[in-house]
């Protein structure tokens, strides 16, 4: 079970890196605005932080 959680966390972390770190400044602003407008920033950001902690 712990392996599944760690693999899932690593997948979330990889997805976050591919979206956020490979984007330009304008794309990051658009992503951040869309997340804030749709209200997804509240559940997404803590999930990503937790996934990064578990993945490390």
Secondary structure by P-SEA (a helix, b strand, c coil): caaaaaaaaaaaaaaaaaccccccaaaaaaaaaaaaaaccccccaaaaaaaaaaac
